[in-house]
């Protein structure tokens, strides 16, 4: 598949990938709703060193690197657990406490997570306070001089919003995951689709030898908006107008899919409207075997059912000027088109054209009576009774 084929598949099956993307976003929203909320509270401890220590800056940076391990030690957490009367095991409390030392700083961030924001803040402050006491005890030599001094410079406060789950993250993840799966499903669906959507699909299903059959499709790009080439009905109308200059033309119009008769009739009506606008008297009927008549329209379009017996197709081959197949995009299977060509070939019919029309609900079925052009034929005027001198000239009695 080329890039244009992928783009066509995504445009054709947009419902799949858009639906999958929305489903992914809804799944992310559902995960956010059912996932327990976790809050984080952080206390900041500043570590300073006594000026009497040589190379105090490098000394304190080296010492502070080992402090995160002390924060989660039993010497700090056990007293906190007893002080706050926490009903959690020490191992579980250790998993909820984390300490980090930002690079090239003498600060220490003590972060505590939990489902209760107030409790998380209380634990973070208690751990920071106990940590400063433990470190100062460990760092104070027997001489009594304190080489380092720890101060809680930013106590923890109860957070107002959870740290996880993050709604935006889950929505984005769900949306992108659903979109990726939807795009893949649309491409796979397009590869497995046997219905006809493009001119390439028509030619592939029709076979190598198209003969005199013309493929009428709606062009892409700027040509789609062209009044000359933008509609298959207009192109077919011009072809029939040329034929009708010499003698009346009778053409059978049908779709290989029996269920698409409304779309077939709508297409025939469009052709009739174009011809009527050009001054060509046209009729759309539903009878293949009715005689055309001497005073009939210049162009007669008979909407047919593809399931009629073979003898009817032989009648069409003898008395009609051609057959036009109407293929609504995405509504006709390639096997249906091949079978229709086989049926017509068995009756000696080579279709004039195969028209690929946009997919739509189709026009409602109408009675198979003739609809000449777009305006009904006015009835003949009623005769006016002659009176006076005119009656005498006509030899009629006077009243």
Buried (B, 14 or more C-beta within 10 A) or exposed (E): EEEEBBEBBBEBBEEBBBBBBBBBBBBBBEBBEEEEEBBBBBBBBBBEBEEEBEEBEEBBBEBBEEBBEBBBEEBBBEBBBEEBEBEBEEEEBBEBBBBEBEEEEBBBBBBBBBEEBEBBBBBBBBBBBBBBEBBBEEBEEEEEEBBBBBEBEEBBBBBEEBBBBEBEEBBBBBBBBBBBBBBEBBBEBBEEBEBBBBBEBBEEBBEEEBEEBBBBBBBEEEEEEEEEBBBBBBBBBEBBBEBBEEEBBBBBBBBBBEEBBBBBBBBBBBBBBBBBEEEBBBBBBBEBEEEBEEEBBBBBBBBBEBEBEEEBBBBBBEEBBBBBBBBBBBBBBBEBBBEBBEBBEEBEBBBBBBBBBEBEEBBEEEEBEBBBBEEEEEEEEEEEEBEEEEBEEEEEEEE
